[in-house]
Amino acid sequence: MSAPYFWAQPLRYIRWASHEKPAIFYSIVLGSLGPVALVTLPPIRRYFGDVDPEPIPLSYPVPKGPRVIPKGFDDE
């Protein structure tokens, strides 16, 4: 029995590929779930109460007023 062609009989080809070449078949299945997860997972996360963290600051906050010099740490 020869391998079926995908465009002629797609369901039969998928069944054949899952039996004869499982590593390739399941890697394609898992790889195709990536874009689906990209669209579906954020709303599901927010539904269960997971919120996005605050953005990381890109600069150091500059304090207002004059700089206070610490006392008692001088090397004498």
DSSP file (Angstrom, degrees, kcal/mol; ACC not computed):
  #  RESIDUE AA STRUCTURE BP1 BP2  ACC     N-H-->O    O-->H-N    N-H-->O    O-->H-N    TCO  KAPPA ALPHA  PHI   PSI    X-CA   Y-CA   Z-CA
    1    1 A M              0   0    0      0, 0.0     2,-0.1     0, 0.0     0, 0.0   0.000 360.0 360.0 360.0 128.5    0.0    0.0    0.0
    2    2 A S        -     0   0    0      1,-0.1     0, 0.0     0, 0.0     0, 0.0  -0.451 360.0 -89.3 -88.0 164.1    1.4    3.3   -1.0
    3    3 A A        -     0   0    0     -2,-0.1    -1,-0.1     1,-0.1     2,-0.1  -0.504  45.8-118.1 -71.6 136.3    1.2    6.5    1.0
    4    4 A P        -     0   0    0      0, 0.0     2,-0.3     0, 0.0    -1,-0.1  -0.413  26.4-112.2 -73.5 152.6   -1.9    8.6    0.3
    5    5 A Y     >  -     0   0    0      1,-0.1     4,-2.2    -2,-0.1     8,-0.2  -0.654  17.7-134.1 -84.7 140.9   -1.5   12.1   -1.1
    6    6 A F  T  4 S+     0   0    0     -2,-0.3     7,-0.2     1,-0.2    -1,-0.1   0.923 102.0  46.3 -62.8 -46.7   -2.5   14.9    1.1
    7    7 A W  T  4 S+     0   0    0      1,-0.2    -1,-0.2     2,-0.2    -2,-0.0   0.756 114.5  48.0 -73.4 -22.7   -4.5   16.9   -1.4
    8    8 A A  T  4 S+     0   0    0      1,-0.2    -1,-0.2    -3,-0.2    -2,-0.2   0.910 134.8   5.3 -81.5 -43.7   -6.4   13.9   -2.7
    9    9 A Q     X  +     0   0    0     -4,-2.2     4,-2.3     1,-0.1    -1,-0.2  -0.682  68.5 175.5-141.7  82.0   -7.4   12.4    0.6
   10   10 A P  H  > S+     0   0    0      0, 0.0     4,-2.4     0, 0.0     5,-0.2   0.887  80.2  47.0 -63.4 -41.5   -6.4   14.7    3.5
   11   11 A L  H  > S+     0   0    0      2,-0.2     4,-2.2     1,-0.2     5,-0.2   0.907 113.7  47.9 -68.2 -39.7   -8.0   12.7    6.4
   12   12 A R  H  > S+     0   0    0      2,-0.2     4,-2.4     1,-0.2    -1,-0.2   0.892 112.1  50.7 -66.1 -38.0   -6.6    9.4    5.2
   13   13 A Y  H  X S+     0   0    0     -4,-2.3     4,-3.0    -8,-0.2    -2,-0.2   0.910 109.1  50.6 -65.1 -42.5   -3.2   11.1    4.8
   14   14 A I  H  X S+     0   0    0     -4,-2.4     4,-2.2     2,-0.2    -2,-0.2   0.914 111.6  48.0 -62.4 -42.7   -3.4   12.5    8.4
   15   15 A R  H  X S+     0   0    0     -4,-2.2     4,-1.2     2,-0.2    -1,-0.2   0.924 113.4  47.7 -62.9 -44.0   -4.2    9.0    9.7
   16   16 A W  H  X S+     0   0    0     -4,-2.4     4,-3.0     1,-0.2     3,-0.4   0.920 111.9  49.7 -62.7 -44.1   -1.4    7.5    7.7
   17   17 A A  H  X S+     0   0    0     -4,-3.0     4,-2.1     1,-0.2     8,-0.4   0.866 106.0  56.2 -65.7 -36.0    1.1   10.1    8.9
   18   18 A S  H  < S+     0   0    0     -4,-2.2    -1,-0.2    -5,-0.2    -2,-0.2   0.805 117.1  36.1 -66.6 -27.0    0.1    9.7   12.6
   19   19 A H  H  < S+     0   0    0     -4,-1.2    -2,-0.2    -3,-0.4    -1,-0.2   0.872 126.8  33.7 -89.6 -42.1    0.9    5.9   12.3
   20   20 A E  H  < S+     0   0    0     -4,-3.0    -3,-0.2     1,-0.2    -2,-0.2   0.816 133.1  22.1 -88.4 -32.6    3.9    5.9   10.0
   21   21 A K     X  +     0   0    0     -4,-2.1     4,-2.3    -5,-0.4    -1,-0.2  -0.553  68.0 159.5-134.4  68.6    5.7    9.2   10.9
   22   22 A P  H  > S+     0   0    0      0, 0.0     4,-2.8     0, 0.0     5,-0.3   0.839  71.4  56.4 -66.8 -33.6    4.5   10.1   14.5
   23   23 A A  H  > S+     0   0    0      1,-0.2     4,-1.6     2,-0.2     5,-0.1   0.936 113.4  40.1 -64.4 -44.7    7.4   12.4   15.3
   24   24 A I  H  > S+     0   0    0      2,-0.2     4,-1.9     1,-0.2    -1,-0.2   0.922 116.3  51.3 -68.5 -43.4    6.8   14.7   12.3
   25   25 A F  H  X S+     0   0    0     -4,-2.3     4,-2.0    -8,-0.4    -2,-0.2   0.944 113.8  41.8 -60.7 -50.5    3.0   14.5   12.7
   26   26 A Y  H  X S+     0   0    0     -4,-2.8     4,-2.6     1,-0.2    -1,-0.2   0.795 110.7  56.7 -74.0 -26.1    2.9   15.5   16.4
   27   27 A S  H  X S+     0   0    0     -4,-1.6     4,-2.2    -5,-0.3    -1,-0.2   0.877 109.3  47.2 -68.6 -35.3    5.5   18.2   16.0
   28   28 A I  H  X S+     0   0    0     -4,-1.9     4,-1.9     2,-0.2    -2,-0.2   0.895 112.0  50.6 -68.6 -39.9    3.3   19.8   13.3
   29   29 A V  H  X S+     0   0    0     -4,-2.0     4,-0.8     2,-0.2    -2,-0.2   0.948 114.5  42.7 -62.5 -48.6    0.3   19.4   15.6
   30   30 A L  H >< S+     0   0    0     -4,-2.6     3,-0.5     1,-0.2     4,-0.5   0.878 113.1  53.1 -66.8 -36.8    2.1   21.0   18.6
   31   31 A G  H >< S+     0   0    0     -4,-2.2     3,-0.8     1,-0.2    -1,-0.2   0.844 105.8  53.6 -66.3 -33.3    3.6   23.7   16.3
   32   32 A S  H 3X S+     0   0    0     -4,-1.9     4,-0.7     1,-0.2    -1,-0.2   0.686  99.0  64.3 -75.6 -16.6    0.2   24.7   15.0
   33   33 A L  H <X S+     0   0    0     -4,-0.8     4,-2.5    -3,-0.5    -1,-0.2   0.675  85.6  76.6 -78.0 -16.2   -1.1   25.1   18.5
   34   34 A G  H <> S+     0   0    0     -3,-0.8     4,-1.9    -4,-0.5    -1,-0.2   0.957  96.4  41.4 -60.5 -55.5    1.3   28.1   19.1
   35   35 A P  H  > S+     0   0    0      0, 0.0     4,-1.1     0, 0.0    -1,-0.2   0.858 114.8  53.6 -62.3 -33.1   -0.6   30.7   17.1
   36   36 A V  H  X S+     0   0    0     -4,-0.7     4,-2.2     1,-0.2     3,-0.5   0.921 109.3  47.8 -65.6 -42.9   -3.9   29.5   18.6
   37   37 A A  H  X S+     0   0    0     -4,-2.5     4,-2.3     1,-0.2    -1,-0.2   0.839 104.1  61.8 -66.1 -32.9   -2.5   29.8   22.1
   38   38 A L  H  < S+     0   0    0     -4,-1.9    -1,-0.2     1,-0.2    -2,-0.2   0.835 113.4  35.4 -61.8 -32.5   -1.3   33.3   21.3
   39   39 A V  H  < S+     0   0    0     -4,-1.1    -2,-0.2    -3,-0.5    -1,-0.2   0.830 124.8  37.9 -89.6 -36.0   -4.9   34.4   20.7
   40   40 A T  H  X S+     0   0    0     -4,-2.2     4,-1.2    -5,-0.1    -3,-0.2   0.787 102.8  64.1 -93.5 -28.3   -6.8   32.4   23.3
   41   41 A L  H  X S+     0   0    0     -4,-2.3     4,-2.8    -5,-0.2     5,-0.2   0.884  92.0  59.9 -72.0 -39.2   -4.6   32.3   26.4
   42   42 A P  H  > S+     0   0    0      0, 0.0     4,-2.3     0, 0.0     5,-0.2   0.922 108.0  45.2 -58.1 -44.4   -4.5   36.0   27.4
   43   43 A P  H  > S+     0   0    0      0, 0.0     4,-1.9     0, 0.0    -2,-0.2   0.888 113.5  50.8 -64.3 -34.9   -8.3   36.3   27.8
   44   44 A I  H  X S+     0   0    0     -4,-1.2     4,-1.6     2,-0.2     6,-0.2   0.912 109.6  50.9 -67.1 -40.9   -8.4   33.0   29.7
   45   45 A R  H  <>S+     0   0    0     -4,-2.8     5,-2.2     1,-0.2     3,-0.3   0.933 111.2  47.4 -59.6 -46.5   -5.6   34.3   32.0
   46   46 A R  H ><5S+     0   0    0     -4,-2.3     3,-1.2     1,-0.2    -1,-0.2   0.849 106.9  58.0 -66.3 -32.8   -7.5   37.5   32.8
   47   47 A Y  H 3<5S+     0   0    0     -4,-1.9    -1,-0.2     1,-0.3    -2,-0.2   0.878 106.6  48.4 -62.7 -37.5  -10.7   35.5   33.4
   48   48 A F  T 3<5S-     0   0    0     -4,-1.6    -1,-0.3    -3,-0.3    -2,-0.2   0.365 126.2 -99.7 -87.5   5.4   -8.9   33.6   36.2
   49   49 A G  T < 5S+     0   0    0     -3,-1.2     2,-0.6     1,-0.3    -3,-0.2   0.505  73.6 141.1  97.0   4.8   -7.5   36.8   37.8
   50   50 A D      < -     0   0    0     -5,-2.2    -1,-0.3    -6,-0.2     2,-0.3  -0.722  33.3-164.2 -82.6 121.3   -3.9   36.9   36.5
   51   51 A V        -     0   0    0     -2,-0.6    -5,-0.0     1,-0.0    -6,-0.0  -0.716  25.2-101.3-105.7 156.6   -3.0   40.5   35.7
   52   52 A D        -     0   0    0     -2,-0.3    -1,-0.0     1,-0.1     0, 0.0  -0.532  43.9-114.4 -71.8 138.9   -0.2   41.8   33.6
   53   53 A P        -     0   0    0      0, 0.0    -1,-0.1     0, 0.0     3,-0.1  -0.269  35.9 -91.0 -70.5 161.7    2.7   43.1   35.8
   54   54 A E        -     0   0    0      1,-0.1     2,-0.0     3,-0.0     0, 0.0  -0.404  54.0 -94.0 -66.7 148.6    3.7   46.8   35.8
   55   55 A P        -     0   0    0      0, 0.0    -1,-0.1     0, 0.0     3,-0.0  -0.340  42.3-105.3 -65.4 148.1    6.3   47.7   33.2
   56   56 A I        -     0   0    0      1,-0.1     2,-0.1    -3,-0.1     0, 0.0  -0.542  39.9-108.5 -72.2 133.2    9.9   47.7   34.4
   57   57 A P        -     0   0    0      0, 0.0    -1,-0.1     0, 0.0     3,-0.0  -0.385  21.8-157.5 -64.8 139.6   11.3   51.2   34.9
   58   58 A L  S    S+     0   0    0     -2,-0.1     2,-0.3    -3,-0.0    -2,-0.0   0.516  73.2  37.0 -95.9  -6.4   13.8   52.2   32.3
   59   59 A S  S    S-     0   0    0      3,-0.0    -1,-0.0     0, 0.0     3,-0.0  -0.954  87.9-101.1-140.9 161.1   15.5   54.9   34.3
   60   60 A Y        -     0   0    0     -2,-0.3     2,-0.3     1,-0.1    -2,-0.0  -0.657  44.5-111.5 -80.7 133.6   16.5   55.4   38.0
   61   61 A P        -     0   0    0      0, 0.0    -1,-0.1     0, 0.0     0, 0.0  -0.499  27.1-138.0 -69.9 129.2   14.1   57.7   39.8
   62   62 A V        -     0   0    0     -2,-0.3     2,-0.0     1,-0.0    -3,-0.0  -0.764  19.4-128.5 -88.4 122.6   15.8   61.0   40.6
   63   63 A P        -     0   0    0      0, 0.0     2,-0.2     0, 0.0     4,-0.0  -0.356  21.6-116.4 -71.1 152.5   14.9   62.2   44.2
   64   64 A K  S    S+     0   0    0     -2,-0.0     0, 0.0     2,-0.0     0, 0.0  -0.612  74.2  17.5 -86.7 147.1   13.6   65.7   44.7
   65   65 A G  S    S-     0   0    0     -2,-0.2     3,-0.1     2,-0.0     2,-0.0  -0.248 105.6 -28.1  88.5-177.6   15.6   68.3   46.7
   66   66 A P  S    S-     0   0    0      0, 0.0     2,-0.3     0, 0.0    -2,-0.0  -0.337  71.8 -98.3 -73.4 155.2   19.2   68.3   47.8
   67   67 A R        -     0   0    0      1,-0.1     2,-0.6    -2,-0.0    -2,-0.0  -0.546  31.8-134.4 -74.5 132.9   21.1   65.0   48.3
   68   68 A V        -     0   0    0     -2,-0.3    -1,-0.1    -3,-0.1    -3,-0.0  -0.802  15.5-145.5 -90.6 120.4   21.3   63.9   51.9
   69   69 A I        -     0   0    0     -2,-0.6     2,-0.0     1,-0.0    -2,-0.0  -0.750  21.1-120.8 -87.6 125.4   24.9   62.8   52.8
   70   70 A P        -     0   0    0      0, 0.0     2,-0.3     0, 0.0     3,-0.3  -0.324  25.8-142.6 -65.7 147.7   24.9   59.9   55.3
   71   71 A K  S    S+     0   0    0      1,-0.2     0, 0.0     2,-0.1     0, 0.0  -0.832  71.3  34.9-111.9 148.7   26.7   60.6   58.6
   72   72 A G  S    S+     0   0    0     -2,-0.3    -1,-0.2     3,-0.0     0, 0.0   0.499  89.6  90.7  93.4   4.8   28.8   58.2   60.6
   73   73 A F        +     0   0    0     -3,-0.3     2,-0.2     2,-0.1    -2,-0.1   0.226  52.8 126.0-114.5  14.4   30.4   56.2   57.8
   74   74 A D        -     0   0    0      1,-0.1     2,-0.7     2,-0.0    -3,-0.0  -0.494  59.2-130.3 -76.1 139.7   33.5   58.3   57.2
   75   75 A D              0   0    0     -2,-0.2    -1,-0.1     1,-0.1    -2,-0.1  -0.812 360.0 360.0 -86.8 118.1   36.9   56.6   57.3
   76   76 A E              0   0    0     -2,-0.7    -1,-0.1     0, 0.0    -2,-0.0   0.378 360.0 360.0-124.2 360.0   39.1   58.6   59.7
